[in-house]
Amino acid sequence: MTEVVESLLERRLRWRRILAEEHGPELRISLLASYTLDPLVPYLGVALHDSGLAARITVSPYNQIVQECLNDQGTAGRSDPHVLVVAARPEELGPAGADGGAVHPTVADEFSTVLDAALAAARRWDACLVMLLPPRADPPDPAVTRLRETALERLAGQPATEVVDLDPIISGCGGSAALHLDLYQLARIPYREPVFAAIGEEIAAMLAYRHTGPVSGVVVVADGPEPLSAAQLGAIERLPTDTPVVVRADPTLAGTDPPGGLGRPPTIWWTNDAPLDDQVRRFVASHGAQAESMLVMTAGPAGRLETPGPPGPRPEHWAAGRRPGGHWARTPRPSPATEGRPTDVAQYVASLDVRLTGRAAAMADLPVLADLLARTADFTLGELASDRLSAALVDPDCVVRLFEVRDRLGDYGLCAALLLSHEPGACVVEAFLVTCPALGRGVETAMLDEVAARAGAAGTGRIVVRATATGRNDLALAFFDRHTCWQGLPLELDLRRTD
């Protein structure tokens, strides 16, 4: 177990070194999830690098899939992605189900909204959509099974669309042991590192197949006497019909017929235990294939693709300023059916029925406030000294507020706060923070409405927002920078940068 952890650590460290190097044209990938997907980045980046693909990976704030897909100026839209990766777990799309079920029946409609929004965004952005199919529930839940079936039916036949099934990946990583319940409570990271590593390898394999030039042959490694996996069969179906396909089966199958379902007879049906590398070299020599463009589809849980030789030269379609093409033909897609679905961010947020409940903070709330400040990185004005927070809680001229947020999808609890003080002619915002679960739901605008109302009631003529750029709070800084006036009061962003 120690060796596995060290291997994953080395991969994460190698990703840092890769990022520090100069890159040529990059494959732009945007990640959207109902949970924190940041741990996937280094594993996906390293796997793509090893396939000869340089990547720039952007992660949008979690639990904002629909909002991001509907907003061309959001984090994902601004990145102009070639690839859009979407991961929605039923657990984050609504309240828990009754009688021990994993999800509430209303989650099905929200999941369909996610699918429609993702398909529409990929079509507008001319991007390949990679959907992470949620795993089966343990114990089994018919509602989750129906969600999986709905996704497969909805995505079947969609151009430039891929599906990564998390069920075999989770099973291959230990089933329920692959879940990280403590980290999920702390940071909304549901899986352990090996799961993210396996997901990264699977996505990278799909993208390498699409973007690294023609394939001169495929070796399929069957998993013992079992039939080929759905992922293996699906990858073979996407190959040109004249691509040589070799099936390397278990020796116990010697003398049997090749498996059906390939859509073609295999070029070679190996049923011996000779070393795989030797077999591939003999195949390359006898069929005129190129080692660097051979793909070996292993017997992993989802049919991982590997190149036995070094990556080939970068394809010509990677000329500067051009999008990669490879096997991915950009074909016009029909607009997804959106009848009854929200078509813009404002409409979707209105459909959430967001309820914001605020109350004055007391000294007893100091630990709660300190915790909120410590764990809020994206939408915050920066650090606030603990002695300043303590002083504000007992200062009658200061306003310290805490907010609870809930909507039709769930109760997010205490996840927002603000601190106001007053200077001659100005209402000063010293703290304004919203944690990730509540972002993208209009909470920040409702809070700013309260700031303006309190400033107006106090007779101040303007709002001053004092902030420090932390390197991670660009979302908050951009929000306040966009507005020079709010509810008729001038608004000024007083931005300070750390050395």
C-alpha positions, 0 to 999 in steps of 0.5 A, a space after each residue: 500500500 505504501 508503494 501505491 501512495 508513493 507512486 501517486 505522490 510522485 505523479 502529483 509532484 511530476 505534474 508540478 514540474 510539467 506545469 513549470 516547463 514551457 508548453 506548445 499548443 495545449 489541449 484546454 480541458 474544463 472540469 465541472 462537478 457537483 463535488 470538489 474535482 481538483 484532485 483529478 487535475 495532476 493525474 489527468 495532466 500527467 497521463 495526457 503528458 505521457 501520451 504526448 498531449 500538453 494540457 491546460 486544465 481549468 476547474 470550475 467552482 463545485 456544485 455549479 454545473 448547470 450555472 457554468 454550462 448556461 454562462 458563456 462568461 463563467 469559468 468554463 466558458 471563458 477557458 474556451 475548452 476543447 474538452 468539457 468533463 462533467 461529473 454529477 453525483 446524485 448525492 449532491 443533486 438533492 435531498 436524501 431519499 426516503 427509507 434509506 435510499 441514496 437519492 430523493 425522487 426529484 433528483 432525477 429531474 435535476 440530473 436530466 437538467 445537468 445532462 441537457 445543460 452539459 450537452 448544450 454547452 459542449 455544442 455551443 463551445 464546440 467541445 468534446 463532452 466527457 460525462 462521468 457516469 455515477 457508480 451504482 449505489 451500495 446498497 443498491 438503489 433503483 433510483 440511482 440505477 435509473 439515473 445511470 440508464 437515463 444518462 446512457 440513453 441520453 448520451 447514446 449516439 451524441 457526436 463528440 461525446 464520451 462516457 466514463 463509467 465510475 462503477 468499475 473504477 470504484 469497484 477496482 479501488 475497493 468499493 466502499 473503501 474507495 470513499 473518503 467520508 472524512 474528507 468529503 465532510 471537510 472539503 467535499 472530496 468524496 474519493 481517495 487518491 487512487 480513484 482520481 488517478 484511475 479516472 485521470 488515466 481513463 479520460 486521458 486514454 480516451 483523449 489520446 485516442 482522439 488526438 494523437 493521430 492515426 492508430 496502426 493497430 490495437 491489442 486487446 488484452 482480455 480479462 481471463 476467461 471473461 468476455 471483453 468489457 463494454 469499454 473495450 468493445 466501444 473503443 474497438 467500434 470507433 476504430 476504422 474498419 481496416 485497423 488491425 485488431 488483436 485479441 490476447 486471451 487467457 491460455 485456457 481459451 486455446 482452441 476456442 472461437 474469438 469473442 463475438 461483438 467486435 463488429 469484425 473478426 480479430 486479425 489475430 486471436 492469441 491464446 498463449 502466455 508469451 510475454 505481451 511485449 514480445 507479441 506486440 513486437 512480432 505483430 508490428 514486424 509482420 503487419 507493418 504497424 508502428 510501435 508508437 501508434 499501437 494501442 494496447 487496451 488492458 484488462 483494467 476495469 474500464 479498458 485502459 489504453 496504453 502505448 507500448 512505445 514512445 509517443 510519436 511526433 506531434 501531429 500537424 493539426 497541432 499547429 499554433 492557434 489551431 484546435 486539435 482534431 485527430 480522430 475527433 471529427 467536429 460534426 454539427 450536433 442537433 440542439 438538445 431538447 430543452 422544453 421545460 428546462 432553464 435556458 439561462 443562469 437567471 432562470 435556473 437560479 430562480 427555479 432553485 427557490 433559494 432562501 437566505 436567512 441571516 442573523 447577527 453574530 455574537 461573541 459565541 460565534 467567533 469559532 464559527 466565523 474563524 472556521 468560515 474564514 479559514 475554509 473559504 478561498 474562492 469568494 472572500 476578501 482575504 484574510 482577517 486578523 482574529 483580533 479584528 474579528 473579536 473587536 468587531 463582535 463587541 463594537 456597536 458601530 460594526 455589523 457582523 452577520 451570518 447567513 444560512 442558505 437552502 434551496 430545493 436541492 438541499 440545506 447548505 447550512 451556515 455558509 456566508 458571512 459579512 463584516 461592515 464598519 463605518 468611516 465618514 461618508 462610507 460603509 466599509 465592507 471588511 469581510 464578505 464570504 460565501 462558501 462554495 456550496 452556496 455560490 452561483 445561487 444569487 447569495 452574493 447579490 442578496 448579501 450585497 443588497 443588505 449591505 446597500 440597505 444598511 449603508 442607506 439607512 446609516 446615511 452613508 454615501 458610498 460602499 467601499 469594499 476592502 480586499 486583498 488578492 490572495 491568488 485564489 479569490 479572483 471570483 470575489 474580486 471580479 464580482 466587486 470589480 464589475 460593479 461601480 454602483 449598487 442600489 444607487 450607491 457608488 461602490 469602490 473596490 479598494 484592492 490591496 496586494 500582498 508582497 
